[in-house]
Amino acid sequence: MRLTLILPSVFAVVTPALAGPAGYGVCQAGCAALVMACYSAAGFTWGATLGASASTSIVACNTAFGSCQAACAAST
């Protein structure tokens, strides 16, 4: 499975919505769940990979996680 092809597709269909603090928390939890699934699919443990030695799939997971968090911040 190519994560670099799947994750951008997932985040492309996610549309931001306006929400309060509770909605922001739910959004952040969703981002965390997605990045955990991404790391697991790549065979890594989230938080246990050094930046300099990260594979391209982990870099893609981190980039998607950052985009997801930015979308959450924009929705508040």
N, C-alpha and C positions, 0 to 999 in steps of 0.2 A: 504494500500500500504506500503510495507516495503522499506523504503529509503535506509537501509543498504544493500539491495540486488540490488537496481536499480542504485545508484550512482557509485559504482565500475564498473558496466557494462558500463555505459556511458563513464567514463574516460578511460576504457580499449580500447575503439575503437577510441579515440581521439589520433591522431598521431601528434607529433611535426613537425613543418616546420620552416625553416629559414626565418626570417623576420626582417625588420628594426624597427625603433621606432614606426612608424604608426601601423605596424602589432602587435607589443607588446601591444600597447594601445587597439587595437581591441580584442586581446586575453584576456587582463585583464577585459575588459567590458563583454566578454563572460563568464568569470569565475564569475563575480559579478552577472550576470543574472542567472546563474545556482544556485548559493548559495541562491539568493533571492527566487527562485522557490522551492528550497529544504526547506528553513525555512517556506515558506508559506504552503507547503504540510504538514509540521509537526505541523502547527498551531501556529507558533511563529513569532515574528518580528525580523528581522536581526538587530543586534546591541543593542537589548533590553533584552538580556538574560545574566544573570550572569554566569560566568564560573563554579562556584562551584555548582550551582543548575541546570545546563544544563542536559537535558535528553540525552539518548544514541543516539537518532536520530539527535540531534543538534551537538553532538560530531562528528557523522559521516559526517554531512554537513560541519563542520569546517575542518575536515581532508581532505575531498574531495576538498574543496576550497584551502587549502594549497598545495595539489598536483597539482591542476590546475595552481596556480600561479607559482609553481616551473617549470612546463612544459613551461609556457610562458617565464620565465627567461632563460630557457635553449635554447629557440628558437631564441634568439636575438644574 
